[in-house]
Amino acid sequence: MAVDNDGIAVVTLQRPPVNSLNLDLLQAMNNTFDDVAKNKSKGMILTSASPTVFSAGLDIMEMYKPDPKRLETFWVTLQDMWLKLFGASFPTAAAINGHAPAGGCLIATSCEYRVMLSGKFTIGLNETALGIVPPTWIQDSLRHTIPTRQAEIALTTGKMFTVDEALKWRTNRGAEGAARLGPPVLEGPQMPPRSPDQILNKTLKMCLSPKMALDTGIIKLNALNEYLVTERTTIVDNAITFGIKKCNDMDINIQKRGRRKVGLIDETAADKAEAIEKCKKFIKRFDKIPSLARGMTKQIFRQEVLQKLLTNRQADTKQFLDLVNQPKIQQSLELYLAMLKQKSQK
Ligand SMILES: CCCC/C=C/CC(=O)SCCNC(=O)CCNC(=O)[C@H](O)C(C)(C)COP(=O)(O)OP(=O)(O)OC[C@H]1O[C@@H](n2cnc3c(N)ncnc32)[C@H](O)[C@@H]1OP(=O)(O)O
């Protein structure tokens, strides 16, 4: 770990050749995260010493023909790492300077911001493609980063994203998307749009009748509903225009052609130094925000997902141990290791 003059900690994963996460590396990461919290660093950037791999994910050797006690410690330490990183009160960002499959993607999605190097790298949760079911909290990290629908497709297909795909994986709302929502759904003849004032006047007039007065609440709701349905496209457009303006004010990079960016990564960079600079810029956005309020807000925002693992930790560990000890899974791991070895020898 190196802390710069601005008080931002840059933590570099350094376990050649591919930063696969074994017990020792996970323990070192946990100790480092504790140090960053204790040192009251302004924020933390995670990156890798390898020029091509951010992290190859879990070290398969920890799961292949494992020692039972060590395997349990390994999983609990991985849970700890995620709880500390995903739940960190300080700002976190990943400068992803290479491939980030599986556990590598987990580390990246546990951070608040991701900058990935342009190039032939990939990122994603590929577990299902390997015949492994990613545990809830690993799935939750992705779901917390990209929209639920896209997360489900990515998880069930074990999708590995190219850098370009990771950046462009977006919802398609905005001006074009709003138009694609189709015309407002109205029963009966289409009503010309009314302003809220017109609706209120109409509602008040109706309320003058004693019978109607009984139905005031319903009438107001109906009037509001009618207004919202009729004006839906305009409301969506205005909200998007407002959102884009706010993002620009806050210097958040957003494409203006009516597309909202919700990428698996937030930005790309030409090299590691630029990626780290962009991560620093993200962390410095919080310079004028009281850190206690920021940290607590983040933790409340992430609490539901964190709490799920905290409540189910033992069951989650048992599930992992049962799965890994299945002969079929051991066989798959053996084949996968052989395939990796063969590939690396080419
Ligand atoms: C049971 C429930 C568990 C749920 C959670 C699972 C999450 C996981 O993280 S599972 C691990 C999934 N990881 C992967 O699928 C990545 C596999 N690795 C790769 O795709 C590539 O290595 C790479 C793209 C990351 C890098 O490619 P590169 O060409 O630079 O390096 P290689 O020549 O492939 O590898 C060098 C060396 O490292 C060994 N190795 C690679 N990955 C792992 C790994 N995850 N665990 C252990 N060892 C790994 C590889 O076999 C080579 O070893 P040798 O030099 O000895 O041949």
The ligand as an ORCA input file, in Angstrom:
! r2SCAN-3c Opt
* xyz 0 1
  C     -17.558    -23.434     -5.565
  C     -18.089    -22.020     -5.453
  C     -17.052    -21.017     -5.766
  C     -17.653    -19.806     -6.338
  C     -16.728    -18.775     -6.750
  C     -15.801    -18.878     -7.689
  C     -15.128    -17.702     -8.160
  C     -13.785    -17.873     -8.822
  O     -13.052    -16.941     -8.776
  S     -13.343    -19.360     -9.531
  C     -11.869    -18.964    -10.447
  C     -12.259    -18.550    -11.818
  N     -11.124    -17.990    -12.532
  C     -10.983    -18.135    -13.831
  O     -11.761    -18.782    -14.484
  C      -9.774    -17.521    -14.471
  C      -8.822    -18.520    -15.003
  N      -7.646    -17.905    -15.572
  C      -7.631    -17.339    -16.778
  O      -8.597    -17.250    -17.472
  C      -6.306    -16.788    -17.244
  O      -5.301    -17.311    -16.447
  C      -6.221    -15.245    -17.211
  C      -7.100    -14.680    -18.335
  C      -6.648    -14.673    -15.882
  C      -4.765    -14.807    -17.473
  O      -4.302    -15.384    -18.670
  P      -2.726    -15.460    -18.941
  O      -2.560    -16.002    -20.318
  O      -2.086    -14.193    -18.617
  O      -2.170    -16.480    -17.862
  P      -2.232    -18.076    -17.906
  O      -1.116    -18.569    -18.760
  O      -3.597    -18.528    -18.258
  O      -1.984    -18.467    -16.377
  C      -0.705    -18.410    -15.781
  C      -0.626    -19.449    -14.681
  O      -1.612    -19.154    -13.688
  C      -2.478    -20.285    -13.510
  N      -3.835    -19.806    -13.175
  C      -4.582    -18.966    -13.881
  N      -5.713    -18.713    -13.252
  C      -5.691    -19.402    -12.102
  C      -6.606    -19.556    -11.017
  N      -7.784    -18.909    -10.970
  N      -6.248    -20.343    -10.002
  C      -5.081    -21.000    -10.009
  N      -4.170    -20.899    -11.026
  C      -4.492    -20.109    -12.050
  C      -2.405    -21.013    -14.837
  O      -2.759    -22.345    -14.689
  C      -0.954    -20.844    -15.195
  O      -0.225    -21.755    -14.372
  P       1.138    -22.430    -14.887
  O       2.054    -21.325    -15.243
  O       1.611    -23.264    -13.745
  O       0.780    -23.269    -16.083
*
